[in-house]
């Protein structure tokens, strides 16, 4: 496995995923109402991609790498420990963010519009700033997950980047709308939303700088096995704790499940074909 050969591809995919918050900002400016059906399907689809690829590709590959270094029993044990460690890390990050600023708490465009009528502009501005910081905190481990996956397998990284990009769009809405109503500046709202997504490529670069000094020809399979297993845990938690509940809270339960199944199906076909 040549970690350096896929560096630029992995970085560009991570950059694309993170900066998709800007798409959410643009949607917020041109839409008067939240398209709940589209959001439910899209978030469900994103969850389906991430859950399927985690259990069918990333976790098995991580465990396989560990089995190549250890024996089958120890490889499975260390893979499972790394998987649940990934869940624990992202759960702690999520717990540290108050629900008011949590970007995964459901916020509709029309609800933001109602909030603006209260004319408490300082509160709205603070809400936008804190949400931007929260998005950055959430996107940091997501950036590492996308980057390392793409570094290991660019085609797999592309699927994950698209799934992450889809679920970053509502986060862009959550950042940009309160900033716009507080400042009346579309440019400020857009750029703050856009820049909040930079946490993903920053997380990718820091992850790379941390990982590379640890890697030697003797421990490459161990390091990558642990990281891939942990990434699977991160993505499963994001899907079950954030994407699916958010999709359902938009009021379209069945559509979110249809999106989930469609995401799994598309990911299954892509893995079979490529």
N, C-alpha and C positions, 0 to 999 in steps of 0.2 A: 504494500500500500504506500503510494507516494503522496504524502500529505501536501507537499508544496505544489504538485502539478495541477491541482484543482483550485488553488487559492483564489485566483481572480474570479472564476465562475462562482465559487461559494460566496465570496464577498458581494458580488453584484446581486445574487439572488437574495441575500440577507438585506441588502440596501433596498431592493424592490419591496420586500415584505414590510420593512419598517416604515418606509416613506408612503405606503398606501394610506396612512392616516390622512394625508393630503387629499385623497379621493373622498374620504368622509367629509372633509371640510367643504369641498366643492359641492357635494350633494346637499349639505345643510343650507347652502346659500341659494340653490336653485329650487329646492323643494319646500313646500308649505306644510306637508304632512309626511309622517313616516310611512313608508310602504311596508307594512307589517308582513305581508305575504312574502315579498321578496327577501326581507331580512330573515324571516323564519327559515325559508328554504336555504338561503346562503349560509347562515350560521350552522344549520343542521348538516349541510353538505361539507362544510369545513370540519366539523366534528367527526363526520364519517370518515373523511380522508385521514385525519390524524389518528383516530382510534384504530382503524384497519392497518395503517402502515406501521403503527407502534407495535401491535401484537403479531403481525404477519411478517414484518421485515426487520424493523430496527431492533426489537428485543431479541428475536432469535439470532440475528447476526451478532449482537453483543455477547450473548451467551456462547455462541459458537466460537468467537474469538477467545473467550475465557477458557473454554474447554480445550482449545488447541494448546494453551499454556499449562493449564492444570489438567486434572482428569475430569470426566463427565460430571461426577457428583459435585465436586468443588466448583466447577465452572457454572453449573446451574445455581448453586447456592450463592456465589458471589454476584451472579447476574440478577437474581431476585433481590438481594440486599441493595444493589445499586438502583434497581427499578423503584423500590419503595423509598430509597433515599432521595431520588429525584422528586417523587411525590411530596415528601416531607419538606424539601427545600422550597418548592413553589407554593405549598400550603402555608408555610411560615410567612413568605413574602406577601401572600394574599391577606393573611390575618393582620399584618402590620398596617395595612391601608384602611383608614376609616371608610365606612360604606358611603358616606356623602361624597368622598372624592374618588371612590373606586370606579374606574372606567367601565367595569363590567356590570355595574348596577344599571338597570334599564332606564334609559332617558330617551324620550321621543322629541322630535323637532317641535311639534306643536306645544308640548309641555314646557320646553325652553322658552317658546314665544310667550306663553302665559306668565312665566317667571319674570320676563323682562318688563311686564306691565307694572310690576311692583316698584320699579324704579330704584331698587336697592342695588345700584350699579357697583358699589364696592364689594358687596357680597357676591355678585355675579362674576366680577373680575377675579376675586379670590377663588371662586369655584373653578373657573377656567384654568387658572395657574396651577392650583392643586391637582386638578384632573390631569393636566399635562405632566406634572411630576409623577403622578401615579401611573400614567401610561408608560412613562419612561422606565419606572421601576419594574413594571410587568414585562415590558418588552426586552429588558436586559437578558434574562435567561432564555426567552424565546429566540433572541438573536443568536445566542450561543448554540441553541438546539438546531436552528436552521443551518447555521454555518458549518457546524461539525458534521451534520448529516450530509450536506452538499460536498464537504471536503472528502468524505468517505465514498459518496456515490452521487455525482451531479444530477442524475435523473431522479433519484429519490429526493434530493434536496430541492429540486424544482417543484415537485408535488407538495412538499411541506411548505415551501415559500408561498405558493398560491393559497394554501389553506390559511396560513398565518395572515396573509394580505387581506383575505376576505374578512377575517374577524377583527382586523385592525380598522376597518372602515367605520364601524359604529363608534370606535374610540375617537376617531378624528372628529366625528359629529359632536361627541361629548365635550371635546376640548374647544372647538371653534365657536360653537353657538353662544355660550355665555360670554366669551371674550368679545365677540362681535356686538352683542347687545350692551355690554358694559362700555365699549370704546367707540362703537359705531364705525369701526375700521375693519373692512373686509381683509385688507392686507395683513394687519396684525393678527387677526384670528386665523387666517390661512397659514401664515408662517409659523405661528406658535404650534398649531396642530401638526404642520409638516415637520417641524424640528423635533417635536416630541418623539417622532418615530426614529430619530437618529440613535436612540438608545440601542436599537437592534444591531446596526453595524458596529457601534462602539463595543457592545457586548461581544460581538463576534471577534473583533480585533484583540480585545483583552483576553478572551478565551484562548485564542491562538497563541498569544504571547505567554500565557500560563502553561499551555499544553506542550508546546514545542521543547522547552528546556527539560521537560519530564521524560520525553520520548527518546528511547535508544532502540537499536535493533532488537535487543533482548526483551524489552518490556512493551513494545509497540502494541502487541495484541492485547495485553492486559489493560493498558491505558485506554485504548479505543473500545475494548469490551465494556469496561466500567462506564465510560462516557456515553456510549450508545444505549446501554441499559437504563442509565439515569435519564437520558433524553426521552426515552419511551415513557417513563414515569411522569415526566414533566408534561408531555403532550396529552397523555390520558387524563391527568388531573385537570388541565385547562379545558379539555373537551367536556368532561363530566361536571365540573364545578362551575364553569363559566359559559361555554358556548351553548350547550343544550338547555340549561335553565334560562338563559337569556332569550333563546329562540322561542321557548314555550311561554315566557312572560310577555312576549309581544302578542300573545293571544292566538297563536296558530299552531296548536299542538301537533296535529296530524301532518301539517306541511313540514314542520321541523323534522319529524320522523321520516317522511318521504325524502327530504333532503339528506338526512343521515344515511339512509339506505343507498341513495344515488351516489353519495360521496364514496361509500364503501365499494359500490359496484365499479365506479370509474377507476378507483385506485386498484382494485383487483385486476381489471382488464389491463391497465397500464403496466402493472408488475408482470403480467403474463406475456405481454407483447414486447417489453423492452428489458 
